[in-house]
Amino acid sequence: MLLLGLPPAFLILSFITILCALYVVTNNNPVYSVLALVLTFFSISAHYVLLNAQFLAVVVVNLIVYAGAIMVLFLFVLMLLNLNKENEPLIKTGWFVAATVSAGLLLVVLAAALHRSSESIMQNPAENIGLVKNLGKVLFTDYLVPFELSGILFLAAMVGAVLLGKKHSAEENSNSDTEPSEK
């Protein structure tokens, strides 16, 4: 069953994504905005699954990088900044009107562009293009050398970080042992 020429799962996920994104922008509490942004990323991941790009949705981009690492960083920065209401500058209503008009015009342009596009854009021409199996096959046959080199680069970076951390802590221990304590 198609509504407006689109599958109902796509329409429901699009509605959830837009609702969560609007909540991110309109909410006054930054922590709730970040949590709504996580929900937005989850619904975008579901869109990737509908497009048959499971690896992109789950493993690489959305869930691990965005919903995991960057959201933790956002929450850490928000807690560190300790945002208060009295520190916020007053926003004039002219900006709100300009933003509303700009958003409305953007919506009209997007609706016109989607209306003129054909339905063939939304259909996936190759059924197995985003599967992990096919990505792994290409990665371990055609791109094996760059994959191994990037693994060696990451290993060298981890070893360097550990050595720098141990060297720094060893210097602190040797400095504290050589300095006489003042009493």
PENOR-V893650 format. One record per pair of residues at least 6 apart in sequence whose C-alpha atoms are under 8 Angstrom apart, sorted by the first residue. I is the first residue (numbers start at 1). J is the second residue. D is the distance in whole Angstrom. If there is no record, write none. Layout:
i:I j:J d:D
i:I j:J d:D
This chain:
i:1 j:7 d:7
i:1 j:8 d:8
i:2 j:8 d:6
i:5 j:119 d:8
i:10 j:47 d:7
i:10 j:50 d:8
i:13 j:43 d:6
i:13 j:44 d:8
i:13 j:46 d:7
i:13 j:47 d:7
i:14 j:43 d:8
i:16 j:40 d:8
i:16 j:43 d:7
i:17 j:39 d:8
i:17 j:40 d:5
i:17 j:43 d:6
i:17 j:44 d:7
i:18 j:40 d:8
i:20 j:36 d:6
i:20 j:37 d:7
i:20 j:39 d:7
i:20 j:40 d:6
i:21 j:36 d:7
i:21 j:37 d:7
i:21 j:40 d:6
i:23 j:33 d:7
i:23 j:36 d:7
i:24 j:32 d:8
i:24 j:33 d:4
i:24 j:34 d:7
i:24 j:36 d:6
i:24 j:37 d:6
i:25 j:33 d:7
i:27 j:33 d:6
i:30 j:78 d:7
i:31 j:75 d:7
i:31 j:78 d:7
i:34 j:71 d:7
i:34 j:74 d:7
i:34 j:75 d:7
i:38 j:67 d:5
i:38 j:71 d:7
i:41 j:62 d:6
i:41 j:63 d:7
i:41 j:66 d:7
i:41 j:67 d:6
i:42 j:62 d:7
i:42 j:63 d:7
i:42 j:67 d:7
i:44 j:57 d:8
i:44 j:62 d:8
i:45 j:57 d:5
i:45 j:58 d:7
i:45 j:62 d:6
i:45 j:63 d:7
i:46 j:57 d:7
i:48 j:54 d:7
i:48 j:56 d:7
i:48 j:57 d:5
i:49 j:57 d:6
i:51 j:124 d:7
i:52 j:127 d:8
i:52 j:128 d:7
i:52 j:129 d:7
i:52 j:130 d:6
i:52 j:131 d:7
i:53 j:129 d:7
i:53 j:130 d:4
i:53 j:131 d:6
i:54 j:130 d:6
i:54 j:131 d:6
i:54 j:132 d:7
i:55 j:130 d:7
i:55 j:131 d:6
i:55 j:132 d:6
i:56 j:62 d:7
i:56 j:130 d:8
i:57 j:63 d:7
i:58 j:64 d:7
i:128 j:134 d:7
i:139 j:147 d:7
i:140 j:147 d:8
